[in-house]
Amino acid sequence: MAEQAAWRTPEERHARGLDVLKSVDGSIGEKVVESLADVSPELGRQVVGWAFGEIYDRPGLVPRDRQLVTLGVLTALGGCEPQLEVHINAALNTGLGPEEITEALLHAAVYCGIPKALNATFVAKRVFGERGLLPVGGEPTG
């Protein structure tokens, strides 16, 4: 993780951001950024350089803990199912297991409501199915 992200040039932040993006989100994150190229390439640059090159690269929280926070916030916001899909995959990539993810989404229901937690859980179910991780708590299928 970076010690002095603010001292980096924009090019250095972008390069570091791409490395962090790939390690956290994998190819899914890269596809999100690429999908912005013809409509808002600057938003893609900001996601890479600022969100991943500075914020995700800060010391203080390990990547798996950052993903727990992200899942809770996206669940609470509601209407963020495409981003939840990316970040549920990222949570798995950073060491969280399906049981921990579903527990975090269940916990979020207390604070943001059952409908939002249900929507997030159904996104998790889709991701887990695609990755052969269903049933949760049982033997993986696939």
Beta strands, then each sheet from edge to edge (+ up, - down):
end
